[in-house]
């Protein structure tokens, strides 16, 4: 029997990353890529000291209690609302995520979704594919202007800032933002973004993009009351997390044209999608792919692997979420 430590990769990842991990560990994989139930995850983690997770696997007190030998949980995502971080820290387990490597790619996608939504890209494509295009018309699929409009950003971390730069520098947009804490003056100037309160953001944005982390505090940050404060011509884009938008309220608002359109990459209870969102035309829907380029997804998987390797072989970390556990245990 090998004396090398054993780890689990909870979902299927790139073979080159598996090979890299196999240089150090006994590696259990999930090549079938079926999401594991909490019970299956706990079972597969028996005897393992590390795990690479995705947003589909929840790491909480119950899992940690069932897997007391676990030392490191590395999320292949920048968001980590699938982690109960206080419980992980209390268990003395190191947690990591994958910041930075996905910032620009995710900002690109946020902009793609914004433009597709404002310019009615998928709605018009469905029309064409359905054979309904039999004449051109001046107002056919006329959408909202992007260049020179007001871009509102809710959540101004790394990705929000990268979106601000695209809007200001690439599309001459007037960029306003709201965040729990205001950026310093130099960063605001570099992003050409102006801090406003949330009410002003909702009222003034022609395009409102959500880039804030999910938490109890941000649950339904955009619901019926907030949508009611937006312009009837506005578009709403969510590339952050499901649950930040009240999807049922959004479907009603879109149907009643209280805002012009929405673009969603994330959903409450995904991969389930609220059925009412599927029947409104003025929406662009994508399956949580904002960071999905081959290069970026590989970089994310490598970074998660590097966290596990650094911690289990040298007691070091690369992008820890709870560095206070280092040196414990
Ligand atoms: C994707 O949603 C991520 O958090 O990386």
Boltz pocket constraint, residues with backbone or C-beta under 6 A from the ligand:
constraints:
  - pocket:
      binder: B
      contacts: [[A, 76], [A, 77], [A, 78], [A, 79], [A, 80], [A, 98], [A, 102], [A, 239], [A, 240], [A, 291]]
      max_distance: 6.0
